[in-house]
Amino acid sequence: MKVIIIGAGISGLSTYLYLRKLVPSITDITIYESHRPRTTSSLESQNYEDLSASTAIVGGGLGVSPNGMYVLKDLDPEIYTAVIEQGFLCDHFTFKGANGWTLSKVPTNDKRQKEGAGLEKCVSSSRHGVWLCLKRKVPDEEIVYRRVSEVGISEDGKPAVKFQDGSPAVIADFVIGADGVKSTVLKAIMGDQYSEIYAPHYEGLAGVGGFLNVDIPSEILQDKSMIFTFGGTGFFGYAAHGSPSNKSLMWWSTFQADIMPEHGTINLADYRKQLVERHGYWKDPVVRKVVELAEFDTVYPTWTTPELPTWSENRVLLIGDAAHALQPTSGQGVSQGLEDSQTLALLLAHYLSDASLNEEDVLKCTAKAMYDIRHPRVTSIAKQARKIDGKKMNQGVFIEYMVYFILWFVPKWPTLGT
């Protein structure tokens, strides 16, 4: 079976590694990626300027949730250890108000696991850091840097991957679309309905963020916390990142943006001024310090994928953000992509072991089971995240303090938040 993975981001790389681990009978796997690193040495560097604006770095900072860490441990203990060592292991999520109040503090570990069962915690990291831990395990020759323009159907009914440079199409038995929220593969599956119904949705929120080489606040180091602060003019988060000898402060600000920021029309000086106006009066001294020193070179609109009726068509399957781009509020974007990779490989291995199924049946059964298993989970996560997203919009004083009450009260009675 010839498999093509489109997209060499976190989901694409983890899918490649899982297929190699769990489905060794699939020997022909190629990854196509549209963004080539500018230098070979940059792959071993934390210098973001050496990389193009690719899926390796877009999004800046993130948290790999406990469920994502379980997947990484299952995939490869060396990758799991590397992600922890280059990131920061967080014991707590601390929720604050712009007025300086600490509203609640909750553990990051997975409470569903029994004590002593190897409880995982959240790891704060740059997106590039997690990506690099996976990339080091994928042979360079398995990634072909070529932009895919379309996925069509060949004369024998198999996927035909076409390229922007006009080079000959490549026929595959199975194509996995891991090419992000503005997915070329999604367009192929949804056809004429893509633009009308299933194109990515702008959520009315945007964000800026980055990394600062400053002293890490004692609250982070002592409590090992990731800090989330809500106010009437937006949201601000920060956490530690990096190895013990080379830590930096990872920060991000999310705010209401009724007009979507578009590349080429963004005035960074205006957004820098707005950052000060939104957060400069907040009581947290760390927020004030970051606002004083922060520099950033882009603004990230929040895009999500509409709920899709299917993730597959004609031997083509979507995973990760291409299938279900979630709000950053969910804290689950990377972890759900990792779960997709694991589930897909397990299902393929299962159905390939059934001698009564031909290749076509294997792929159909895999695609159906993938959607039946994964779709309810990501839909539930998106629903919960959307509730929190509303708290990042501009709001009056009364609503602001209602949010504070909710963030103080709900952690004391967790079942009320479900």
Sequence and secondary structure as in RCSB ss.txt:
>XXXX:A:sequence
MKVIIIGAGISGLSTYLYLRKLVPSITDITIYESHRPRTTSSLESQNYEDLSASTAIVGGGLGVSPNGMYVLKDL
DPEIYTAVIEQGFLCDHFTFKGANGWTLSKVPTNDKRQKEGAGLEKCVSSSRHGVWLCLKRKVPDEEIVYRRVSE
VGISEDGKPAVKFQDGSPAVIADFVIGADGVKSTVLKAIMGDQYSEIYAPHYEGLAGVGGFLNVDIPSEILQDKS
MIFTFGGTGFFGYAAHGSPSNKSLMWWSTFQADIMPEHGTINLADYRKQLVERHGYWKDPVVRKVVELAEFDTVY
PTWTTPELPTWSENRVLLIGDAAHALQPTSGQGVSQGLEDSQTLALLLAHYLSDASLNEEDVLKCTAKAMYDIRH
PRVTSIAKQARKIDGKKMNQGVFIEYMVYFILWFVPKWPTLGT
>XXXX:A:secstr
 EEEEE  SHHHHHHHHHHHHH TT  EEEEEES   S GGGGG   GGGS SSTTTTT EEEE HHHHHHHHHH
 HHHHHHHHHHSEEESEEEEEETTS EEEEEE S TTS TTS    EEEEEHHHHHHHHHTTS GGGEEE  EEE
EEE TTS EEEEETT    EE SEEEE   TT HHHHHHHTTHIIIIIS EEEEEEEEEEEE S   HHHHHHTE
EEEEEETTEEEEEEEES TTS EEEEEEEEE SS   TTT  HHHHHHHHHHHHTT S HHHHHHHHH   S  E
EEEE    S SEETTEEE THHHH   GGGS HHHHHHHHHHHHHHHHHHHHT TT  HHHHHHHHHHHHHHHHH
HHHHHHHHHHHHHHGGGS   HHHHHHHHHHHHHGGGSGGGG 
